[in-house]
Amino acid sequence: MKTTTILAQEEFLSQIVKKEMSLFEATKKRSNNLEKLFHALITINPKSVEPVRACSATGLFVTKLRNRLNDESVL
């Protein structure tokens, strides 16, 4: 069971990601935060255990509600 603090942090991060993605959709330019996320995701070595962890971590950013992080919007 998640604590109230963790749930509050997840909600806060969710709001930040929504704002970042809205800004990107409006301007077609990645903010510093999206740029860092982009570079972190494209540097994953697909031949190690790390990709599994990284893909699991992307669940924090890409959910059914925030599924606009596709190839066209990331590149």
C-alpha positions in Angstrom: 0.0 0.0 0.0 1.4 3.4 -1.0 1.7 6.1 1.6 0.0 9.4 1.3 3.4 11.1 0.7 4.2 8.8 -2.3 0.8 9.3 -3.7 1.1 13.1 -3.4 4.5 13.0 -5.1 3.1 10.8 -7.9 0.3 13.3 -8.4 2.7 16.2 -8.4 4.9 14.5 -11.0 1.8 13.6 -13.1 0.8 17.3 -13.2 4.3 18.4 -14.2 4.4 15.8 -17.0 1.0 17.0 -18.3 2.1 20.6 -18.3 5.4 19.7 -20.1 3.5 17.6 -22.7 0.9 20.4 -23.2 3.7 22.9 -23.8 5.4 20.6 -26.2 2.2 20.0 -28.2 1.7 23.7 -28.4 5.2 24.7 -29.4 6.7 21.5 -30.9 9.8 22.3 -28.8 11.1 20.1 -26.0 11.6 21.8 -22.6 14.8 21.1 -20.7 13.0 18.4 -18.7 11.7 16.6 -21.8 15.1 16.9 -23.4 16.7 15.2 -20.5 14.1 12.5 -20.5 14.5 12.0 -24.2 18.3 11.6 -24.0 18.0 9.3 -21.0 15.6 7.0 -22.9 17.6 6.9 -26.1 20.8 6.0 -24.3 19.4 2.8 -22.9 21.6 -0.2 -23.8 19.1 -2.9 -25.1 21.5 -5.7 -24.2 21.4 -5.5 -20.5 19.1 -5.7 -17.5 18.9 -1.9 -17.4 16.4 -1.7 -20.3 13.9 -3.7 -18.2 14.3 -1.3 -15.3 14.2 1.8 -17.6 11.0 0.5 -19.4 9.5 -0.1 -16.0 10.4 3.5 -15.0 8.8 4.9 -18.1 5.5 3.8 -16.6 5.9 6.9 -14.5 5.8 9.0 -17.6 3.7 7.1 -20.1 0.4 5.8 -19.0 -3.0 5.3 -20.7 -3.8 8.9 -19.8 -0.4 10.2 -21.0 0.3 8.1 -24.1 1.3 10.9 -26.4 5.0 10.2 -25.9 5.3 8.5 -29.2 8.1 8.5 -31.9 6.7 11.6 -33.6 6.4 13.6 -30.4 9.8 12.5 -28.9 12.0 12.9 -32.0 
